[in-house]
Every structure is written in structure tokens, then in C-alpha cells.
Amino acid sequence: MKTIKDIQSQKSKTRITMLTAYDYPIASFLDEAGIDIILVGDSLANVVLGLESTTEVGMKEMLHHTRAVVRAVKNALIVGDMPFEAYQLNPRAAVDNARQFIEAGAHAVKLEWFEDCAEVAAAIVKAGIPVMGHVGLTPQTAEKLGGMKVQGKDAASAKSIIANAKAIEEAGCFSVVLECIPKEVAEVITKQLTIPTIGIGAGPHCDGQVLVVHDLLGLFTRYMPKFSKKYVDLGPQIIEAVKQYKQEVMSGQFPDAAHSFHLDPSVILPVIPAKAGIHDKNNLE
């Protein structure tokens, strides 16, 4: 089983691999493939539940899916993504909400940067719960950043993101996600921090990389971020398989003998007489 220390020891040595998972089967595949960190991401809102914003998913949904992932994973470090309501709407409830993720089986939680992030992160760490930070583009507060777009493209905003990343480290976080920032800014942060950086749309200089697994597998077609790479396009394959199933059911090809259960030839079924109808002459006597 991967530990926090294992992840931290990979900095500047072995690239860290991280992917999202939201259910038992996908989590089991990722774990078998040797992924270092599995993030139960609040991107669940978009790619699984069909919602428009990650702010629309709450603790109930996140804990439900975290438990499913935990049942599947034997080796990877599991990180639960704290939803917007869990720490930004009410920072005072952040520690209790983070503890619920640990009770559900996660090994750590992740927080996106917001005004009180450093203080909240420090409080959770003080409670003995490992925390992964997240700076740059923060989807939960994207409206305040001008929408879902690259951050840190000018000197002032780049300096701010670097400062946020340092504050994350000082708060005691064991790693930090860098999302949608120029690769040059990510390189500076990676060199200046002693904790691992994990990039998503942040270039090749981070200590690790993360993607939404539905983008990687071609399972989400509503939109595709520029930074994502589709390694296989399962969508058309799924549609074709379902069409074949439908055709075989309609034509009577499925289920065939191989997919049916058979009675031993020695078994003689009792003959059940047909039930008499209301017009049977015996019913009229």
C-alpha cells in the first residue's frame, strides 16, 4: 500500500501517476495498473452525474463514491476531494468533514485554494489528516477567476499562484496539484517547493501528473480540455456493443444455448393442467 511518505520520496526521482476514479470497477483497474494515487474527484459532478459545476456535488455523493473506490483498492493512495460545501461554505466544519473521508477509507483529502485555504488546511493537518493542496485554476471558484481558463499568464497572477503554493506547503500539505498554469510557472513552483507537485495542464516539469479517467478513456464527450489526452476511445466501442446486443435480442440470437441453463434430461417435469376459463362448461354447472 502506498503511503504519504512513499509519495513524498518520489519528488525529483520517480514521476508520480494519479488518476480519478469514482466507482469499484474503474478503481480496481487503475490499482491493478499500478497508479500511485487515485483521486475520488469532485469532477464526479461533471463526468458521472452530468452536472454543470463541481459546486453542485456535496458530501453525501463524495463519501458514497469514496467508499466504492476504497472497496476496490489494495495498493494506491486514495485521496478524497473535499466538495465546495465541505470547507468553503463553512470553514469551521472542514475538519469534521475531512474526518468523514478518512472514516470512509480515504488516506488523505484535497482542498482547492480559496481565501482561507492555508488556515483550513493547517487545521486539518493538525487534526492528523493528510492534505493535498490545489492551486492555479480552481474549478470550485472558477467564476471568480474569469471562468475555466489558464491562470498565471501575467507576472502578477503568476507570483500570486507561486505564493499560494508556498502557503500550501507551509500549512503542512504533503503535495499540491497545479492546474492550468504555464509550464514555466509550474517549473518554478516545483523547484521551490520541497513537497511534490502534480500537474494537470501544467506542463512536463511537475513531479507527477493527473487526468480525469473519463477523458483518458473517451467516456466523456460533452467537452475535452486541451490538456487532456484520450488514450483510447471507448465510447464508440460501447455503442457498437450495445447495438449488437439489441440486434441479437430482437432476432432471437441471444440468449443462445451457451448462455442458458439446462435441466438434466433425467428430470421429468410435472404436467400442470391448463387453468379452466370462465366459459368452461364445468364452471357453468
N, C-alpha and C positions, 0 to 999 in steps of 0.2 A: 504494500500500500504506500503510495506517495505521501510524503509529509511536507509540511511547510518548509522545514529545513532542507529537504531534497530540492524543492523548487528554488529556494534562495541560493543553494550551492551551484545551481546551473548558470547563474549570471556570468556572462562573459566566457562561458565554457561550452555548454551544450544548449542549443536553442530549445526553448520551451514551446510545446504544442498545446493549444487549447481550442476546444470547440464547444458549441452549445448542444444541449440535449434537454428534452422535455418529457421523455417517456422511457419505459423499460426497454423496448427493443432497440431503439437508436442508441441509448446509453450503453447497452451491452455490446453493440458493435464497436462503438468508439473505444470502450475499455479493452476489448479483445485486440483492437488495432494498436494499442499502446499509447493512446493520447495521455499526456501528462495531467491536464486539468480539464474537467468537464464543468462547464458553467450552465447552471439552470437559469437561463437568461430571461429578463423581462421582455425580450423580443418574442417570447411566448405570445404576448398580446397580438403581435402582427402575424407571425408565420403559422401559428396554431389556432388562435381564436378568431382571427380575421378582423381584429380591431384596428383602428387607425393610429392610436398612440399608445406608447408603453405606460402612460399615466393611467390608462383605463384598466390595468390589471392590478389586483391587490394581494394582500397576504394570503387570503383563502386559496386563490388559484396557485400562487407561487409555492406554498407549502404542499399543496396536493401534488403538484408535478415534481417537486423536490423528492418527496417520498417515493415516487415511482422510479426516479433515477437512482436513488440510493439502493433500492432493491436489486438493481442490475449490476452495480459497480463493485469490483473487487480490488482494483489497483489504483485507479486515478484519484486525484484530489478533487473533491466535489465542492464547488463554490455556489452558494445561493445568492441570486441577485435581489437585493432589497428593493421592493417596489416603492414608487413615489410616496404612497401613503404611509409607508413604514418608518420613514425617518425625516422626510422633508415637510410633510404636513404637520407632524408633531414630533419634533426632535427629542422631546422628553421620553417618548415611547420607543426610541430607537434601540436601546439596549435590550429591552424586553422582547422586541420583535426580532432582533438578531438572535437572541437566545432560542426563539422558536425554530429558527432554521437549524441550529445545532441539534436541538431536540428531535428534529425531523431526520437527522442523519448527515447533514452537510458538515464539512470540515471548516468552512470559512464563509464569510459574506462579502458582497461587493457593494460599494457606495459610489454613486456619481457625485462629482464635485457640485457643491452649491454653497451658498453664503456661509453656513455654519458647519461645513463638511469636516474641517480639521478638528473642531471641538467634539462633534458627534463621533467621528472615527476614533479619537483618543479615548472617549468614554467606553466605547465598545471594546477596544483593545484592553483597557484597564479591567474590564469585566472578564477577561480571559478568552475573548473570542477573536480569532484572526480575521483581519480585514484586508481586502484588496481594494485599492482606490481606482478612480476613473476620471481622467481629465481630458481636455480638448473639447470635441463635440460630445455633449451630454444630452442624449435624446429626451430624457425626462424634463429638461428645461430648454429644449431647442428653440422654443418661441422667443425666449429672452436673448438667444444668440443669433437671431435673424433667420432661423429655420435650419433645416438639415443640410448644412454645408460645411466646407472646410474651415477650420478655425486656425488662428495663429499665422495669418498670411502677411501681417504687418508687424513691425518691430514691437509696438506697444502690446498687442494681443499675444504675440509670441512670448514676450517677457512675462506676461501675466500667467500664461499656461505653465511656463517653467517654474514660476513661484508657487503655483498651485501644486505641482508635482512634488516640489521640495517640502511643502507643508504636509502633504500626504505621508511622505517618508518620516518627517518629524513627529507625526501623530502616532507612529508605530505600525503603520501598514506594512505588510510583508511583500507587496508588489503593487504595481499600478498599470492600468490599461491606458494607452494613448490612442485616442480615436480621431481620425480625420484631421491630422495636422501635417504640415510639410515635413518631409523626411529629415530635413536639416534640423528642424526644431526637435524632432524625436531623437536624433543622434546626440544633440546637446544634453537633453534630459537623461538619456541612457548613460552617457559618460559621467554626468554629475551625480547621479543617484547611486547609492550602494544597494538598493533593492532592485529586483528585476522589473523591466518594462515589457509590457505585452502589447503589441501594436495591432490595430485594425484600421487600415487606411493610413498608416503612419510610416510606411517605407520599410526598408530592409535592415535598418540599424538597431532595431529593438532586440531585447533579449529573447523574445518569443512572439508568436503570432496567434490571433484568434479570428475565427469566422463563425457566422451563423450557419449551422449544419444544413439547414434547408436551402441556403444559397449554394453551398458546395455540391449538394446532391441534385439540384434542379427541381426541388419540390415546392418552391415558392415563385410564382410567376407574375405577381402584381407589380413588382419593380425589382431591379437588380442594381445595387450600389456599384459604383465604378471600381471600388477597391476589392470587391468580391470576385472570386474565381469559381466557375462552375466546372468541377472535375468530372462529373457525369450528369447526364440529363435524364433523370428517372421519370419525369412527368410523362413524356410520350410513351415510354415503355409501360407505365401503369395503365394509361388509357387503352393501349393496344391489348393488354392482357384482359382488361375488363370487357372490352368489345368481344374478344374471343370467347370469354366465359358466357356472355349474353347470347352469342350465336349458338353455342353448344347446348345451352339450356333450352332455347327456343326450338332447336332442331331435334332434341331428344338424345344428343350425343353424351350429355352429362346429366346425371351420373351414369357411368357405364358399369360393367360387371366388376371391374377392378376397384371401383370406388363405392361399392355397395357391400352390405353384409349378407351372408348366405346361411340358410338353415341347413343343418345336417340332413342328408337325404333320408336317413332312418327315422326322422321325426315326422309323425303323421299329425297334421293339423286337424282339430275337430271341425266338423262341418256345422256351421251356425245357420240355422234356417232363416230365411228372409222374414222380416217382421211383417205381420199382416197389415194391410192397408185398411183405411176406414170403409172402403167399399167391398171388402172381402165378405162373401156371403155368410161366413161363420159369425161375423160380427153383427149380422142382422138378425140372428136367431135370439 
